[in-house]
Amino acid sequence: MIRTIAGLSVLILGAAQAKGVGEYIQEAGAWHGQQKTDSAVAVMERAVAEHPNSAKAHAYLGLFVGAQAGQVVDFQEAGRLVGVSFQSLDRAVELDPLDPDARYCRGLMGTRMPEFMGKLGTAVADLELLLGVGGSEPLGLEKDKEAEAWSLLGTGYQKQRKYDAARQAWNKVLELAPGTEATAQAQAELEQLKERARAAPSATESLPEDSDELVRLGRVAIAEEDFAAAADALRKATALDSSNLEAFVLLAQAIQQLVSTGYDERIALDTDLLTNYVFELTRALDRAVELAPEDFDLRFWRGSAGIHMPFFSGKLETAIKDLEMVAASDADEETRAEALYLLGLAYRRKSTSYWIRVVSKHRKTEAAGSALRAMSPRVKRFDPAEHEKPVLAIDFVLGLQDELGPQTAVWIEDGKGEYVATVYVSGFSGYARGKQVNLPRWATASEYRGCDAVTAATIDIGHHIYFWDLTDWQGKPVGHGNYVVKVECSWWPSMQYELAQVEIQVGNKPGRARAEQGDFIPLLECSYYPK
């Protein structure tokens, strides 16, 4: 759920506010430095028991519990530990709002968390107070932590899309820590901000301050299918007037269109982009329903979106309640029937989670084998007569049923390992356990080149056939030689992963090759048909 906390072992107090707390923190930091975070947590639990009113003791307990959360495999357990972590961090700030370590630890944890955990705004406020941003006096942070605090604040601003403020924070890091690893990171982040500006220059600064005018601009932009501009205008409208139902409805429309976009250069610059859209859509729909709770069209929309959204949005139960209300309402027959269909889909997804739990946690048992067999796919056929030659048929099976269809890519590399073309890639990138659910091998190889024409809906368990027309990602024919076909899959929320690959020769003679059988991709076979 939380990324590794770099440099945590050096966050040691020089002097404790209460007798013994500093020594406890030093001991816990030493354990953490040896990758024994459970021992670090145990030490800080003793410190809190002996010094229950020490803000520093609670702050470092929260920090080490947060680090512990990032090391567990079970998603629910990680979530529980995150809650425990922030209970301690919040208690630390409550005990002493001006304690620099309390603000630093909570700011560090909050900026490292995924945005959907809802801790980012508080974390940024903590770091601003700590560093004296906005004109207040800094809280007296130790000098060796100051550059890292500015770095964390830059990260927080970037996640909030406050790019000018992020730029200032990263420049402060360059000023405070020249020639260090922090400087290298700051320079890299500044370069990324430049790339972002070139790829998607912001026009929000010129938007008016009138919410009605912003809604009008949003409506016009949606009609012109400029959904990014519409979202910019409507975000500002909802911020100015949180009771404007039309603004939230239009914002949800714009974001839903942006969510449906496949891979493009924006994701290469911001791998959290689509995940953030999902949560922005849920917030807009939640507020719209809150403003108009008897509007069954809104209930149906939120219910449908919640069923189809990734599990991490946490909206499945809300969606079920919405759709049950619609199904029992006096809506037209088609709408009630669709609500019932979606309810069936929702409960099938919930029931599937039990089989996934068996496969994920008890892989060697007979029950896991039964679950995999119960989810076994149907077989399809490929007819070469239906395709212009030369053509390469790519025939594979996905043998794991998760709560959501896996993120999948099928691509070609030449015999030297150079990227040639993507044949298929699923169109969504999401979050699980605080990490981007992505396709690392495909992303590195393709650099997102040539994906527009092949990005499609997510495929699921079953037998799948794709074909390659022997052209590269730019549409140019390739020559004879050896090529490697790769299929990469990431399943979630089970966090299973598999890469299958097979090498085949392309030339004047037909050929066939089969990959080694995997647990989750039990079949990958390629058949080449020359002219």
N, C-alpha and C positions, 0 to 999 in steps of 0.2 A: 504494500500500500504506500510505502514511503521510500524514496531513493536513499542510497547510502549517504550518511552524513560525513562528508569529507572533513578531515582534520578535527574530528570531534575530540580525539584524545588530547589535543592541546588546549581545549577550552577549560583550563583549570584556574581556579581563583588564586590570587596572591594572598588574600587575607579573608578569613571568614567573618561574617557578621555575628554569628553565634558560635560559641566555643565548640570545636569539634567538627563543624560542618565543612570547613575547608579541607580538612584531612579526609573526610568521607568522599568528597568530590574528587580529590586526587587519586584515592584508591579506586573509585569507580572508573575514572578516566583510564587508569592503567589496565584494568580488566577489559575495558572496551578496546583499547589499543591492541590487546591480544586476541581480539575477535570473540571475547567471552562476555557478550552483552547481558546474558542472563545473570551473571555474577555481578556486573555493574548495577543492574536493577536491584538486586538483593541488597547491595551495599547502601544504595540510596533509600531503599525502604527502611533500613535501620536508621538512617540519618533523619528521615521524616518522623519516625516513631519517637526518637529522642529529642528532636527539635521541631515539634509540630507547627510552630509559629515562624519558622525560617522560610522566607521567600526563596532563598537560594537552594535550599534542600528540595523544595517542591519543584523548582524550575528544572533542576538537573535530573530529578526523578522522571519528570515528564519527558525530558529530552532522551534519556536512555530507554524508556519504555517505547517511545516513538521509533528509536533505532531497532528495538526488538521487533516491533510490528513489521518492519521491512524485511525481516529474516524468516518469517513463518510462511509456510506454504498455503495453509488454509485461508481462503479469502475472508470468511466470516470471523475467524480468530484475529486476523490482521485488523479488521474493522473494529473489533472489540478493544484491541490494544490501543488503537488510535484514539478511541473515546477515553480510555483510561489516561493516556498521555495528556490529552487536552484538559482533563479534569485537574491534573496536577499543575499544568502550565497556567490555567486560569486561576487556580488557587494561589499560585505564586504572585501573580499580578494583583490579586485581591488583597493579599497580605501586605504588599509594598508596591504600589503603582509606580514608584520612582526607582525601583531596583533595576540597574542596568542589565544584570544577568537574567532576570525574569523576563524583561522585554526582549532581550536578545534571543533567548531560547525559544520563546513563543513565536518571535518573528522568523527565526530560522525554520522551525517546524512548519509554520503556516505557508511560507513561500515555497517549500519543497513538496507540499502536498498537491495532489490534483485539485483543480479549481472547484470541481463539483462537491468537494468536501465542505465548502463554504467558509474556509479559514483565511482566505487570501486578504480580504479587506482589513481584518483585524491585524494580520501580520504586517501589512504595509504601514498601518497606523502605529504599530509598536516600533517599527524601525525608524519611522519619521520622528517619533518622539525621542527615541534613543539618540538619534543623530542631530536633533535640533532643526529638522527641516521645517520651514514655515515660520522661522523667527524665534522659536523657543530656545531655551538654553539646553545644550546636549546633556545627557544624564551622566557623563563621565565614564564612558566605555574605555576599557584598556586599549592602548595604542595598537597592540598587535592584533586586535580584533576589528579595528575600525575599517580597514579596507574590505574585510570579508562582510561586514555589516552593509557597506555601500554596495557590494556585489549582490548580496541578498535583496537589497532594496531595488537594484536594477532589474533583477529577475522578477520581483513582484510587480514593478511598473510595466514590464513587458507583457506579463500575463494579463494585466488590466488594460493593455493596449494604449498606455500612456507613453508613447514612444519618445517624445521630447524629454520627459522626466527620466526615462530609462537611459537615454543618451547622456544626460547630465550625471547620473549616478555612475555609469561606467567610466566616464571621464574622471570622476572623483577617484575611482580606483586607480587609474593610471597615475594620478597625481600623488596618491598616498603610498603606492607600492611599486615603484618603477623597477623593471627588470625581474619581477617575480612571476610565479605561475599565475597569480591573480591577474597580473597585467596581461598575460597572454590570453586568458579567458576574456577579459574585458575587451581587448582588441578584436577578438573573434566575434563577440556579441555586437560590437559597433559595426563591424563589416556586415553582419547579418541584418542589422537595422538599415544599412544602406541598400542592401539587396531587396529588402522588404519595400522600402520606399520606391525603388525603381519598378518593382513588380506590381505594387498596388498603392500608388500615391493617395494620401488621405485628402478628402475634400470636406471633412467635417468642420473645419475651422470656419468655413464660409456659411454654415447653416444658420438660419435665423433663430431667435430666442422665443418665438411664438409657437405654442404647441399646435394650435389649429392650422397654422401655415405649414408646420412640419408634417402634419397628417396629410395635408393636401399634396405636399411634395412626395410623400411616401406613396400615396395613391397613384400619382402620375408615374412614378418610377416603376411601380409594379405593372402598370398598364404597358409600359415600354420594355418590360422584362429586364430592367436594370435592378436586380434584387439586392445587390450589395449596396447601391446608393439608397434604395428604399429602406433597408435595414438601418443604415446610418441615420437617416432622418427620423425614423420611427423610434429608434433607441432614445434619441434626444427628446422626442415628444413624450415618451412614457416617463422619462426622468423628470421632465417639467410638470407633468400632470399624471399622477399615478391612478387617477379615476377615469381616464379616457378609455372607454371600452373599445372604441373603433381603433385607436392607436395600437392596443395590444393585439387585437384580431389581425390587423394588417401586418404588424411585426411578425406574428406567428406565420402568416402566409409567406412573407419574404424569407424568413429563416428556413421554413420547410422546403422552399425551392433551393436554397443554398445547401441544405443538408443532402439533397438528392444529387448534387454534383459529384462526379467521380474524381479520380486523381488528376491533379494539375500542379502547376508550379507553386501554388499557395501552400500545398501540403508539404512540398519539399522544403519550404521556408518555415512552416509552422506545423509540426506533426500533431499538435493538439487541436488544429482548426476545427475539424468536423466534430470531435468530441465536445468542444465548447459550443458549437451550434446546437447539438442535441440538448444540452442543459439550458441554453437560451430559449429554445423552443418550448421546453417543459415549463420554464418560468413564465413565459408569455401566455401559454394556454392555462396555466394554473391561475394567473391573475384574471384572465378573461372569464373563466368559470366562476371565480370568486365574485366578480362584478355582476355576472348574470347567471346565477346558479340554476334558474329554471329554463335556461336555453338548452334544449335537448340537441340542437345542432352542434353547439359547442361541446356538450358532453360526448356526443358521438365522435367528434373530431379528436378530442383529447383521449378518448378510449381507444380509438383506432391507432393513433400515434403511439400510445403507450404499449400496445400489443406489438407493434412492429419495431419499436426502438430497442437498442441493445439493453441487456439486463442491467448495466451499471447506471442507467437513468433512474432505476428504483421506482418505476411507475406502473409495474404490472398490476399490483393489487388495486391501485387507484383506477387503472383502466378497466379492470373487471367490474368495479362498482359502478363506474360511468355507464358501461355497456349494459349492465343489468337494469339500470334505471331506464335506459333507452328501450330495451326489449320489453319492459313492462309499461311503457308510456303509450300515448295515443298517436305516436308517430306513424307515418305511412308504412305499409306492409314491407316494402323493399328495404327501408331503413331498419325496421325491426328484425327482418331476416338477416341482414348483414351484421347486425349487432350479435345475433345468436351465433352466426358463423365465426365471428371474431372471438366470442367467448369460448367456443370449442377450441380454437387455435390457442388461446391463452392457457386453457387447462391442459391441452396436450403438451405445451411447453413446460408447464409446471410438473406434469407427470414424468416427462423426459429427464428432468433434473435428478430423479432417483437413480435411473440407470447410469447417468453420467457419474454420479457419486460412486457407484459400484466400480465402474471402469477406472475412474481416477484414483480411488483410494485402495481398491482391493484387486489390482490387476491380475494377480496370480491365482485367484479363486475360480471355482467352477461357475459361480454366479456371474462373474465378469464375462466369462466365455458365453454364458447364456444370454447376457445382455447384448453382447456384440452380435451374436447370431440373430437375435430378435430384431436387431436394427439393420440386418444385412440388406443390401440394395438389390434392385432388379437389374437385369442385364440388357444392354442395348446392342445394336448392330451398326456397323459402318459399311455403306455401299460405295465402293470406289467409282462405280459407274456414274454416280451423281456429281462427281467433282472433276474439274479440269486438271489435267496432268501437266507437270509433275505436282504431286501433293504428298504430304506426310500426315498420316492419321495418328492422332495422339489419343490413346484409349486408356482411361484410368478409373479407379474406383475409390471413393471416399467411404471408409468403413466405420466412421464414428459419428453418432448422432448426439449433438450437443444441444443446449438450450437455444443457441443461434447457429445459423450456418457458418462454417469456418471462413475466415479470410483466406483466399486462395489466389495463387498466381501460377500461370503456365508460360514458360518462356524458353527461348532458344539461345544457346551460346555456341561459338565455333570451337574447333579443336584446341585453340589456344586459350580458351576461357574468356574470349571477348563477347560482349553482349551483341546479339543480332536482332531479336525482335521479341515482343510480348504477344502471345497468342490470346491470353485471357487474364484479366485481373478483376477481382471483386471490388465493388465500389465504395467500401466504407472502411475507415480506420478508427478504432475506438480504444477505450481504456480498460485495463483489467489489472487489479492489484497495483495501481499507481504507475503502471508502465504502459507505453503505447503498444496496443495490440497491432503489430505490423508484420511485414514480411521482410525480414532483414536481408536475406540473400538476394531476393529479387530487387529490393530497393537499392542496394549497393550496386548491383549489376546494371540495372536499367537507368538509374538516376531519373526515373519517371519519364523516360523518352518514349514517344510513340504509344501512349496509353489511351489517348482520347477515343480512338476507334474500337478499342477492345475492352474497355471498362464496361462491366455489365452487372446485373443483379447477382447477389451472392448465391452460389450453388450450395447444395446440402448433400447429405448422405446419398450415395447412389453411384450409378455407372455413368460416366461422362465421356463424351467424344468431342474432340476439337480437331481442327486440321490447320496445317501451316502450308501456305502457298509458295514457299521457298523465296520469299522476299524479306528484306531487312526492315527495320522500323521506319525507314524513310520510303519504303515501297519499291526499293531497287532489287532486282533478282540477285540471288547469291550463287556462287559457283559450286562446283562439285567438291566434296571433301567430307570430313567427319564433323558431325554436329552433336551437341548434347542437349537433350530435352529435360527440363527440370520442372517439377511440380512441388510447390511449397504451400503448406497449410498451417494456419494457427487457429486452434479451436478455443472458444471462450464461452462460458466462464471456467471451463475445466483447465484452461491454460496448457492443453496438449499441443505438441508441435511435431511436424514431420516434414522432411525433405526427401523426395524421391527423384532419381535421375537415371537416364539411360542414354548411351551413346549409339549413334546409328550413322552409317555411311550413305551419303547422297551421291549418286552418279548415274550410270547408264543401266544398272541392274536393280531390280526390286530388292527390298531387304526388310527384315523384321528384327526387332530387338526387344527384350523384356528386362525390366529392372528387378532387382532383388525385392522380394515381398517384405512389406513393412507392416507394423501393427495397425496403422491408421490409414495408410495408402496401400492396401493389399495387392493392387494391380496397377502397373504402369507398363503399357506395351505400345510400341511405335511401329507403324508399317509404312514403308516408302513405296510409292508408285511412280516410276519414271514416265517420260513421254512415250 
